[in-house]
Amino acid sequence: MADALGALKQPGVVALMRHALAPGTGDPARFDVEKCGTQRNLDARGRAQVRRTGKVPRARYPP
């Protein structure tokens, strides 16, 4: 992971992360990309995962 974070210092390098845990599979019926309420949203475990995941880049690369 340290190598991956170090690579972010290079010009033109970006990180792509998939969303955290969201219950269910696939898109729900009547899914609308413009309306968050129609999408699968993170559950409590997913929100906790996002908070943990976000600590590393925020600590290494503060705004």
N, C-alpha and C positions, 0 to 999 in steps of 0.2 A: 504494500500500500504506500509506503514511503516513496518508492520509485514512481508510482502513478501520480502522487501529489507533486513530486518534484517536476514531473513532465509538464504540469500545468503552468510552470514558469516560462515555458518556451513560447515564443510568438506563434500564434495561429493554432495552438493546441486548446481543445475544449473537452469538457467531460460531459458525458451523456449518462443520465441515471434514470432508470425505470422507477415508476411510482412504488411506494411502500405497500404493505399489505392492505388489500381491499377485499372484503368478503364477496364471494360469488365468482362467476366466470362469464366472460364475454360481455357484450353490451346489453343492458336491460331493454325490455320492450319500450318502444317510444323514446329511445335514446336520442338526445339532441346535443350535439357538441357545444352549442351556444348556451345551454342551460345546465349548470352544474347539478341542479337538483334531480336531473334525469339520469345522471351518470352514477357509476359505482363509486361511492365515496369511502375514504379511509375509515376503518373502525378504530377503537381505542388502541389496539395493538399497532396498527399502521401509523397512527399519530405519534405514539411513543417511539417507533422505529425512526420516523422522520426527525424527531428531536435528537435522538442519539446520532444519527448519520450526519446531521448538520453541525454537530459540535466540532468535528475534525477540521473541515475547511474554514469555519469561522475562527477557530483558534490559530490556524496556520496563516490565514490570509484575511486579517481583519479589514473591514471597510475603511 
